[in-house]
Amino acid sequence: MAAALPRPHRFDVYLASGGLLGGLLLLAVDLTTRPADEPIVLLPGLWPILLPLVVMSGCELLRRTAPRVALLTGTAAMALDTVTQGSVATVLMFTDLVYAGVLYGPPASARRIPRITGLLTVAGTVVPFAVWRVPEALLIGVVTGAVAFGPAATGWIVRNHRDAAIAARLRAEQTTLLAEMDRSQAVIAERARMARELHDMVANHLSAIAIHSTAALSIDDPRTSREALGVIRENSVAGLAEMRRLIGILRDGSGDQEPAAAPTLDGLDALVEGARANGLDVTLDADHGRVPAPVELAAYRIVQESLTNALKHARPGRVTVALVRRDDMLDVRVSSPYGRRDGPRAPGSGAGLVGMRERAALLGGTFEAGPEGTTWTVRASFPVTEGDPA
């Protein structure tokens, strides 16, 4: 089955109806564009005017849905109208078909129609003047330009403005989409950062609480229970302080809270002392010098998380922490006894290793963690540039 023609636009129906009714009204009052005795009029009388008028009205219905067909058919109707007494309504509807052909037609037609009508205007000006040598002959070119080239040029201008507006709207939509994507990525990155900070700040204290509470429940000794409760209380208070600090960072700043200082490598001694208080045998060898603040924070968090993992999973034995500055690299190494552990353990989720690896990757460093014989070793390297602002 042949595809059905699209329905005409409502405005085009009004335009066609108005043009037809207006043309009939002009015929009713015997108003035409030229007298019946003019030499060019080959079909005198009012009835021959009806055919091009009706055809032109029908073409107006297609001005938006099939502009090329409408313009070609309207051109034939206009040619027929020129050998009659002529109708003003027919001429006006033809100018609209030229305008619509440029505005709604394909790009190729929109480029060709102004050129063709421009050439016709020039020819309609030069040729009659060259033949008749009278100034009145120039009026043919003026009429041709008003009927054909003027509407085509107007349609070209309107089409350019319309295309520019569409392109601007598309750019605005693309900009909005990119901004939304950037916002979503920023939110995801911020959530990941918050998750790392929360895990690193609180996991150490909660692991110590879990291990010592398990020991207190499994050993029926008042002295051991009292020592375990003391460690639990210390870690609870410290964990609560860390949580309050994180909440203060996340809360909308009102200016009434002092900003909390980020941990630095100078706090490794206190971190190691806390690990010893929780029962780890830790040694620290730090020779790092001055490093940028992002590297300092990442190295501190990796050492903190490594000690937390040692507290939860390592066998009894010595844990070594070493930080060494080699040229433009800072190497962090934490080793702990590896093997099956007897006694209370805290469950692990694996988020700690993921967070350490993300911290190293964000700074362009490397991260490795795994067993080496009887030890579990965490190794991280960060690029350091001398003179970077801390």
N, C-alpha and C positions, 0 to 999 in steps of 0.2 A: 504493500500500500504506500502511496505517496505521502510524504510528510505534510501535515497540515500547516497552512500558513499561520504565522503568529498573529494574534489579535492586534488590531491597531491600538495605539495609545489613545487614551481618552481625549487628550488635548488635540491630537490629530483629527479625531472625529469632529470635535467642535470646529476646528479650523476648516475642514472640508465642507462641513454643513454651512458654516458662515460664508465661505467663498461662493458656494453654489447659490445660496439664497441672495447674497449681495449681487451676484451677476444677474440673476433673474430679475431682481428689483431694478437694476440699471437698464435692462432690456425693456422692462415694462414702461419706463419713462422715456424710452428711445434715446438713451445716452450711450454713444459708442466712441471709439478712439479716433475714427476718421469718417469722413462723409462718404456716401454711397457712390458719388461720381468721381472719386479719386482714381487715377489710373491703376494703382496697385491693387485695388479691390476687384478681384475676379469673381467673387461670390457675394453679390450685394444682398441686402435684406437681413432680417433679424434671425431667421431660422438657421442659417449656416453657422451663426455664432454659437449656437447651443452645443454642437458636437465638441469643439475644443474646450468649452467651459465645463461640460460634464466629465470629459476625460481628465482635465486638469484637477477637478474636484476629487475624482477617484484616485489620482496620483498622490494627493495630499494624505490620503489614508495610509500610504506606504512610505511616507517621507522618513519615518524613523525605523521601520522594520525592514524595508528594502529600498534604501535611498538611491542606489544606482539605477534600478529598474524604474523607479518613479521619475528620476531625472531624464532618462532616455525617452521614456514615454511622454513626459511633459514637454520635452524639446520638440518632439513630433507634433504634439498638439499646439505648441506655440507657433511652429512653422505654418500650420494650417490656419491659425488665427490671423496671421499676417496677410492672408489673401482674402479675409473677410473685412467687415467694417470694424471688427475688433472689440474686445471687452476689457475694461480696466481690471475687473476681477480676475480674468485669465492671466493678465500680465503680472498682477501682484502675487498670485499663487505660484507663477513660474519663478519669480524672484525668491520666494520661500523655498521652492524645490532646490534651487542652486545653493542656497544657504544650508539647507539640510543635507544635501549631498556632500558638502565639505565637512560639516560638523559631525554627522553620524556615519558617513561612509568609511570604507577601509582607508588606511594611511595612503595607499597608492592613489586612490581617487582624490583624496584630500589634497595631494600635491599637484595632481594633473589639472583639476578643474580650474584653479586660479590662473594657471599658465595659459590654458586654452581660452578662457574668457578674456584674459589680458591681451592675447594675440588677436582675438576677434574685435576687441575694442580698438586696438591700434589699426587693424585693417579697415574697420568701419569708419575710422577717422581719415586715414590717408587716401584710400582708394576713391571714395566719392568726391573728395576735394580735388584729387588729381584728374578725375574724369570731367566734373562739372565746373570747376574753377570758380565756385561761388562760396562765400562764407557760410551760407545756410547748410551746405553739405556737411559741415563739421557737426551739425546737430545729430547726424546719424551715429557718429562715434560716441557722442555724449549719451544718447539714449541707450546704445548698446552697453556702455560702461555702467549706466545706472541700473539696467535690467539684469546684466550678467556678471560683470566684473565686481561691481560694488557688493552684492550679496556674497559672492565667493570670497572676497577679501575679508568681509566681516565674519563669515564662518570660519576662515583660517585663523583669525585673531582669537575668536572665542574658543576654538578648539585648542589652540596653544595654551591659553589660560586654563582651560579645563584640564589638559594633560599635566600642566605644571602643578595645579592643585592636587591632582591625584598622586603625582610623584611625591609632593610634599607630605601628603597624608600617609603614604606608604612609608616614607622615611621616618615620620613621627611614630607610626606603629612599630617599625623595626627598632627605633631607639627605645621605645617603651618596653618592647620585648627583651632587648639586650639589658636594659636597666633592671628588669624583673629577674632575669637570669643572674645578673651580677649580685642582686640583693639575695637571691636564694643561695647562691654559692657562698656569699659572705655569712649568711645565717648558718649554713652547714659548717663552714670553717670555724665560726665562733662556737658552735655547739661542741665540735670536736675539741677545741681548745679548752672549753669549760670542763668537758669530761676528763681530759688529761689532768687539768689542775685539781679537780675534785678527787680523782683517784690518787694522785701523788700526795696530796696533802692529808687525806684522811685514812687511806688504806693502811699505812704504817701503824697508826694508833689502833685502828680496829683489829688488825692482825694480832698485835700484842695483847689486846683485851681478850680476843678469842682464845689464844693459846694459854694465857695465864688463867682464864676462867675454867678452861678444860682441865688444866693441871690441878686447880683448887678442888674441882669436883671429883677428880679421880684419885687424889691422895688425901687420905683421912688423917690429916696432921694439922692441928690448930696453927702452929707456927708457919707452916708452908701456906696455909690458907690466908693468914694475915699478910704475909709478904706478897702473895699473889693479888690480894685485894688492894694493897698499896700501889702496886704497879698498874692495876686496872684503873684506879682512881687517877693516877698521874696521866695515863694515856687518855682517859676520858676527858679530863680537863683540857689537855693539849689539843685533842681532836675537836672539842667544842669551840676552842678559840680559833682553830683553823677554819671551821665551818662558818663562824661569825665573820671572819675576815673575808671569806669568799662571798658570803651573802652581802656584805657591805660593798664589795666590788660590783656585784650584779645589780644591786639596787640603783634606781635612778638617783644620780648624785644631786643632793640639795645644797652642797657646800658646807655642811655642818660636821663632816667627818674627815679626819686626816687620812690621806692616802697611805695604804700599807706598803712598806718597802718590799721589793721582790727579794727572794733569797739569793745569797751570793756564795761564792766558794769560801769566803771567810767563815761561813756558818757550818762548814763541814765538821769542825771539831765538836760543836754542840750536837750535830746530827749523829756523829759516831758515839758520843757519850750517851745519848739517848738509846742507841742500839745496844750498847753495853749494859745499860740499866735493864733492858728487856731480856738479857741473857745471852747476847752474842759476844763472841770473842773477836773483836775487830781491831785491826791495825790500819793506820792511815799513813800514806806516804804521798804528800802533795807538793809538787814543784811546778806550779802552773804559771806563776807571774801574773801579769795584767792581761786580761782577755775582755772582749766586748761583752756587754750585758746580756744579749740573747744567748751567747755561748755559755756564759756563766750560769744562767738560769737552767739551761738544758742539761749541762753537766751535773748541776746540783740535783735536779729531779731524777736523773738516771741513777746517780749514787743512792738517792733516797729510795727509789723503787727497787733497786738491787738489794739493798739491806732489808727491805720489807719482804722480798721473795726469799732471802736467806732465812729470815725469821720464820717464815711459814713452811718452807720446804727443806732447808738444808739439814744435813746430819750435824751432830755436835762436832765442833772443830773451829779452826781459825778462819776468819773471813778477812781478806786483804783488799784494801782500796788504794789504788794508785792513780795519780794524775800527773802526767808528764807533758811538758811543752817541748815539742821538737820542731824547730824552725817555724813554719807557719801552720802547724797542726797541734791541736790539743788532744792527747790520747787519754781516755778514761778506761780503767780496767778494774773490775770487781770479781774476785774469785771466792767461791765458797765450797765446802765439802759437798760432794754429790753422791747420792745413793739412797737406798731405802732408809727411811727415818723411823725410829722407834719413839713413841710418845705422842703427845697431842700435836695435831696439825690444823692449820686453817685452810679452808677451801680457797681455791684460786679460779679465776675466770679467764685468764689469759689476756685481759685488757692491759695489764702492765707492760708486757712485751710489745704489744701493738703501740701503746703510747710512746714508749722509748724509741721505737723505730720511726714513728712519725716525727718526733722531736729532732732526731738526727737528719731525717730527710728534709725537713723544712729549712735547715741551715746548710744544706749541701754536704752533710757529713755521711758517715757510714756507721752501720750498727750490725753487730753479730752477737748471738747468744747461743750457748749450747754446751754440752759436756765435753770435757777434755780429760779423759782418764777418770780420775777420782774427784775431779773438781768441776763445778759449773762456772763458766766464765762468761762475763758480759763485757764486750769490748765496743767502744764507740770512739770515733775520731771526728773532730770538728775543725774546719778551716778557720784559721785565725790570721788576721792582718794586723800588723803592728801599727798602732796609732788609731785604730778604729775607736769611735767614741763609746765609752762604757755606758 
